[in-house]
Amino acid sequence: MSSTASPTILTYAGGIAGIIEAIAIQPLEFIKVRFQLNTGYNASILQTTRDVIAEGGFLRLYRGLLPELCGMFPTRSAMYAGNEMSKRILLSYQASEEGATKKETMWIAGIAGFMSGIAEAIVANPFQIIKVRLQSKEHLGRYSNSFDCVKTVLREEGLAGFAIGIQATMLRNSIWNGVYFTTIFCMKESKTLSSTKDQSRLQSTMYSLCTGFIGGVTATSFNAPFDVLKSRIQGQCPKSAQYTSTLDAMIKIGKTEGISGLYKGFTPKAMRMGIGGAVAVTTFEAVCEIARGLES
């Protein structure tokens, strides 16, 4: 991670990484949400993709992309910049307490990642509401576009409508970030995938892609239930809400669908987050490197 970059560079690098990630994984994101919202049996990813295309053409897979794009810049800025700044605070505290040289540890990587997820979730939640509503079958035909969805939610549910599912979003993001950054740190420390200063640009890029992908898939294994809870809570019709809280949703899904219900959409989600994690961290590092070069 780019621990020497300025806060401004971290913010913009995270935002650019988020935009590239959103464009790269949008079809998988759409399929993932459909899987999570379906209380019955899910077909294969390929069959669901065919069904979605039959429903509204190929561009249907990109429905909800606008709020995702609008949200990814500030959310990924909060994620990456928040992680780096939290890490610096923890490192300075460690040095003052122990009187030792600042050295990142697995615990610092995990705690910093977890902390970054809180700010990211606060920024992301309103955009997630719009995206999930646009992609949900239950809301088909209700909103003509992203702007209409924003106006309708504001008119019918008020500002509080954009905070629906915030607890599940915080848990989802904090757990994912904590595991993701810890996994990447441990891989670098253990030299699971060799990385040296003498690597070529291509080798360095491949290293970032591999660690980002493995980190993304690993983190998804831990936070998947909270992503399902978030999607269910945010995707329900406001006048006939089935879930009243994160805990209520967890209990009801567990009773009616079993533990497997909390892992619905895991395959497309793991693919989405693996690819997204790889693309985002690689873009983030590349932008930081370019920006530092321009500054010097």
N, C-alpha and C positions, 0 to 999 in steps of 0.2 A: 504494500500500500504506500501511497505517496505522502509520507509523514512530514516532508520538508516543504510541501507546497503551502502557499498562503491561503487564508480562508476564502478569498475571492476566487482563486483558481479552483479550490475544492468545490465551491458552490457551482460554478459554471461547468466544471468537468462532470460533476454528478448529474447535472441537468441534461447535458448533451448525451451522456451515457444512457439516461432514461429514455430520451426520444428515440435513439437508435434501437434500444431494446424493445420499445413498444411496437415499432414498425416491424421488427424481425419476428415477433412472436404473436401478433394479434390473432391469427386464425386459431392457434392452440389455446389462447386465452378465451376466445369465444366458445370453443368446444368444451373447455374446462368448466366454464360457468354453466353451460347447458347441462352437463353431467351432474354438477353439484345441486342444481335446482330440481332435477328430476327425482321424484320420490320412488319411482318404480325401477324397472330394469333398464340399464343403459346398453345400447348397441355398441359396436366397435367404433373406434375413432373414425375409421374410413367410412363406415355406413352413416354415422352421424354427420360427417362432412358432406356426404352425398345428399342427405336429407335437408341440410341447411341450404345447400346450393339449389335444390329443387324448390325450396321454400321462397327464396328471393334472389337467386342468381349468385354468382361467385362473390360479388361485393357484399353479400349478406354476412360473410365471414369477417368483414371489417366493420360491421355495425358496432357502434360504441367506441370506435377508434379515436374520435375527436376528444371526448372527455378523458380517454386514456392518455392521449398525447398531451393535453393541457395539464393533466395531473402528474405525468411522469417527470416533467422538468423540476417542479418544486419538491416532489416526494423523493426523487433520487438525489436531489441536492441535499435535502434534509438527511437522507440515509448516509451518503458517503461523507459529506462535510460533518454531520453530527457524529459519525463514527470516529473520524480523525480527531475532531476537537475533544471528544470525550476521552479518547485514548491519551491525548496530550495532558489533559487534566489529571487523569489517573497516574500517568507516568511521573508528573511533577509531584504529586502527592506521595507516590512510592519513594521517590528520591529524597524528599524532605523527611520522611518517616525513617527510612533506613540509612540515610546518609550515603547511599550508594549511587553508582552510575545508573542512569535511566535505561531500563531494559524491558522491552515488551514481553509479557508472559501470556500463556494460554488464557489465564483468568482475566487479564486486562483486555485481551482481544474479545472475549466473550461478553464481559460486562459492558464494554464500550459499544459493542454491537447491539446488545439488548437495549441500552439507553437510547441509541439512535432510532430504534423502532418506535419509540413513544412519539417523538416529534414528527416522524414520517407518517405515522397513523393519523395524527391530528390534521395534517395537511392533505393526506390522501382520501380520507373518508367521504367528503362531499363528492369527489370525482367518482369514487367507487359506487356511490348510490346511483348516479346517473348512468354509469356503464352497465351495472347489473340490471337496472330497470329496462334499459334499451335491449339487452340481450335475452331477457326472460321471456319465455313463451306466454306466460300469464299476462304480460303487458303488451303483447303484439297488437298493433293498431291503436294503442292508447296514446303514444307519443309519435309525432311526425319526424322529429329530429332531436338533437341534443339540447338545443335552445328551448324547444317546446317542453321537453322533459324538465328542464330547470324551472321554467315558469309554472308548470303544473304542480311540481313538488312544492314550490314556494307558496303557491296559492292554496293548495289543499292541506298541506302539512306544516307550513310555516318554516322558519329557519331551523327549528328542531328536527325537521325531516332530513336535513343534511348531516345530522349527528347520529342517525339510526345505525346501530351496530358498531359504535365506536369502541366499545369494550372488546369485542371480538377482533376488531381490526388491530387494536393495540397489541393484543396477545399474539395474533398472527404475525405481525411485523416484527415485534420484539424477539420472539422465539426464532423466527427465520434469520434475522440479522445476526443474532447472537451465535447461532450454530454455523451460519455461513462464514462469518469472519473468523471464527475459531477454527473451522476446518481448513480454511486457506492458510491461516497462521501455522497450524500444526503440520500441514503438508510442506510448507517452506522450511520449517525448523527441522523436520525429519528427513528432508531431502528426498521425499517420496518421488517427486519429479525434479530432477536436478536443474537448478537455476544458478547461473554464474554471471558475473559482470562481463565475461568474454563472449557471451552468447550473441549471435547475430540478431537483427531485428525480427526476422522470421521465427527463430527459435524462441525468442522472448515472447512473441505474440502467441505462439502455440502453447507455451507454458502457462500464460495467463488464461487462455481459453480452456485448457484442461483443468486447472485448479478451480476456475470459476464454475465450470460445468459440474465437477464433482461436489464442490461446495454447495451449489444450488440444489442438486438432487438430494444430498444429505440433509440439508436444512428443511426441504420439503417433507421428508419423512417424519420430522418432528412437529411441523406446524400445520399439516394438512387438515386435521379436524377443525381447527379454528377458522380455516379458510372456508370450509363447508358451512360452519355456523354463521359466518359473516354473510356469505352469499344467500343463505336461507332467510336470515333476518332482513336483509336489505331488499331481497327480491319479492317478499310477500306483499299482497295488496293491502294498503293501509286500512281499509274499511273492514277487512276480514283477516286481521293479523292472527296467525297461529302461534307465534312465539313472542313471549314478552321480555325475555332477557337471554343472555348467552347461556346461563345455566339451564334455564327452562328449555331452550332449543336443544341443548346437549342431552338432557334427560328424555325429551320426547322423541328425538331421532334415535337414541339408543334403544328405547322401548319398542318403537314401531319398525325400525330398519336394522337394528343390531349395530354392533361396533363397525361393521363394514360400511354402514350408512355415513359414518363420520369420515370415511376415506373415499367417498364417491368422487370420481374425476381425478383420482390420484395419478393415473398414467399420463393423461394430457398435462396435468399440472406439473408432474416431475419433468416431463419433456420441456414444458414452457419455462419453468424456473431454472432448469439446467442450462438450456440454451440462453435464456435471458441473463442468468448469472455470468455465463461465459462472455457474452457480448458486452454486457455492462461493465464488468471489471476491466476487460481489455480496452474498451473505449475510454474509461475513466483514467487508466494509467497512461494511455497514449496522449490524451488531451493535457494531462498534468505535465508530461514530459515536453510536449510541444510548447506549452505556455511558459514553463521554466526556461526553455531555450530562448524564447522571445524576450523574456525579462532580462536575461543575462546578455 
